[in-house]
């Protein structure tokens, strides 16, 4: 098994950094501080430099670029989906959840449909759902009875998906029209709870390990191929920018003593790898 070590990309600490995504339109990294309701934009110059931070006024779990080269972003935020414009204007597009739930991780499929899941603030079993927003703005409930909807990744005819408490990655057959079918377990995940996930150029999956201080690379069959050490226990997600992997971490639930024990928790990390991955797919 190959082993790598990620280093902090900037010194700023979030409470709960999440949802990294490389916006190829601007050569910028997007990420969120979920409970603070912040969306960050950053550029890489031998370190991650924050370009701008937006306050959404609601918790935000994911952000993706749009197909408009001069446009803003779509967010899984609050109780549904919202648009964030360049000037910071936030427009709620659709709400599908009640006050006891919030949106969590999200990502666009190869055809530009924005998928995002939800969970209960209490983490109640089966209280969440997985949604798909199509290019016309319509929202479809794809899965129900989800507990902590998290990572998603696609290959040509498959969709991989994580509901964290199942302690595994599931796989669906994926149709060009966005339909999914034949859900089955792809492989079990050990050494931490599976959280965010991304796919590399070779079709392998990189899974962030909440409580596992790292990111593990799996083959589609579940063979462990590599591990990225991260100096923070709660690793929330990861995303490629060429051959550079960005990794987000969290201080969720930490008191002052915990925060001092893990001084890098809440930072964004990065590492160069011998394999690259695609940028964030824009929303259609």
N, C-alpha and C positions, 0 to 999 in steps of 0.2 A: 504494500500500500504506500503510495506517495504521500508525503507530508509537507505542508507549507505553513507559514506563520503570517497572519495578517497584522498590519500595524495601524495605529490610529491615523485617520486621514485628516482630522482636525481635532482641536482640543475641546470644542464646545460639547457639553453633555446635555442630551435630551432626557426627559422623563421616560419616554417610550418611543424611541426612533423606530420607524417601520417603513415598509413599502418603497424601497429604493427602485428607481427606474431611470434608465439612460435615455434622455430626450435627444435623439440624433439631429433634430432640426437645429438645435442651438449648441450642441456638444456640451450639454449640462446634465448633471445628476439631479434628479428629483428625489426627495424623501420627505417624510412627515414626522412630526412629533404628535402622536395620535391624540392623546387626551388633552393636550394644550390646544389642539385645533390649528396647528401650524403646518404650512407647506413651504419647504425650502427649495431653492435653486442654487446649485453650486457648480463651479468650474474647476477643472483639475490643472494645476500648474505646480508640479512637485509638491502638491498638497491641495486640499480641497478648500476653495475660497467661496464663501457664501455670496451669491449675487443679489438675492432678494429673499425675504421671508414674507409670506402672506398669512394673515389671521383670518380664518374662515368663520369663527364664531360658533363652531360646533366641532365635535370630535371628527377626525378624518383618518380613515384606514388605508387609503390608496389614492394615488394620483397617476394619470396616464396622459401623454400628449394627444392632441387631436391631429387630424390629417391636414389641417390648414397650416401652412408654413409660418404664417404670422399670427396664428391663433393661440388660444390658451390651453386649458387642460380640463379633463373630466376627473371628478373625484367621487369616491365612495365615502360619503360623509353623512353625519347625523343619522337620519332614518332612511336614507336612500341615496340618490345620485344628484350631483350638482356640477355646474360649470364654473370654472375659475378663469376670469379674463386677465389679460396682461396687466390691466390697471388695478387689479385686486377685486373687481366686482364679482360677487358670488351670486349665482342664480340657481335656486333649487329646481331641478328638472322632474324629479319623481320621488315620492316617499312611499315606501312599502312596509315599513316597520312601525311598531308601537313604541311608547316611551321606555319600556323596559328593555328594549333591544338597541343595538348599534351596528353600523356597518363595520366590516373588518377588511380583510385582504381583497385585492382585486387586480385584474390584468386583462389585456385585450387578446383575443384569439387571432389566428392568422388572417381572418377576414375583417378584422377591425371591430368586432363586437366586444363590448365591455362587460366582463363577468365580475361580479363581486358578491361576497357572502356576508352573512350577519351572524350575530351571537347575542345572547342575553348578557346584560351587565353582570348578572349573578352567575353566569356560566352554567345556567340550567341545562340539563341534558335535553337535546332535541328541540331547543327553542328557536334555533336559527334556520336560515334558508340560504340557498344559492340562487342568484338572479343573473339574467342576461339582458343587457340593454343593446338593442339593435340600432342600426344606423338611422332609422326613422324616429328614434326616441322611445319606441315601445319597450316595455319591460316585461319579461317572462320569468315566472318562478320555475326554475329548473329542478331544484331539489328542496325537499322539506326535511324536517327531523334532523337537522345538522346541529352540532353542539358548538364547536369553534371552527368556523369556516376559515381556511387558511390557504396554503400555497396552491397554485395552478401552473401548469405548463402544457404545451402542445407540441406534438410532432405532426407529420402529415395526416395521419388518420387516427391519432390517439389523443386523448386528453387525460392528463394526470392530475390528481386532486388529493388534498389533505384535509381531513377533519381531525384536528389534533388529538383528541382523546382516544381515537381508534388506534393510535400508535403505529400507523402504516400509511403508505401511499397507495391510493386506489387508481385504477385505470378504466377508462370508458372507450368504446368505439366512438369516433368523432366524425360526423358527416359534414359536408361542405355547407349545408344550410344551418349549421349550429346545433343539430340534434345530437344527443348523446345516448348511448345504450350499452347494455351488457356490463354493468358495473361489477368489477371484481378486484380483489386485492392484488396489487402488483408486487409489493414486498413489505416486510415489516421494517420498522426503524428502531434502532437501539441507541443507547448512549445519550438520551435526551428526548424531549418531545418534539415531533416534527412540526415546524412552523412554516415560514415562507420557503419558496422554492423557485428555481429557474432552470433552464435547459441550456446546454452548451452546443457548439457547432457539430459535435459528434453524436448528439442525441442522448447524452447522459444527463442525469439530474443532480443538481446541487441542492441539498436540503439543509436549511438552518435548524440547529438543534437548541431549542429552548431548554435551559438547564444543562446543556451539554458543552458549552464553551467552544463551539466550533460549527463548521459547515462540512457535511460529508457528501462526497461524490459517489453516486450509485450508477451502475449500468441499468438499463431498463429491466433487466431480470433481477435486480437487487443486489448484485455483487458490489461490495465496497471497493472503490478504486483509489480514492484519495481522501485526505482530511485536511482542513484548514483550521489551525489553532487560533482562537480568538481570546484575548485577555479580558473576557467578560462572560459570566455564566449564561445570561439570558440573551441568546442570539435570536433575532426575530425574523430576518429575511436577508436576501442577497440578490444581486443583479450584475450582469456583465456590461462592461463598456470596452468592447474589443477584447483584449486578453487581460484586462484588469477586472477583478471581482470586487464589488463594493458590498459591505456587510453592515447591517444595522443591529444595534444592541439596545438593551432596555434597563431601566431602574425601576420598573413597575413593582410596587409593593415593598420597596426598600425603605428602611428608616435611615437615620443619619449614620448609625454604626455600619449598616450594610453598605451604604454608599461610600463610606470611607474605606471599607475593606476591599471594595472593588472599584478603584478610582477611575477605571476606563469604561465602566458600565454606562450606557447611554450615548457612547460615541459611535461615529461611523468609522469603520475600518476598511482597509483595502489591501490587496495582494495581487501581484503579477503572476499569471499562470501560463503553462505551456499550451493551453487550449483556450480559445475565446468563445464568445457567445453573442447572440444577436441583441441589438438594442430593444428598448420597449416598442412594441407594435403600437402605432397610433390608432386612436378610435376613428372609425369611418365617419 
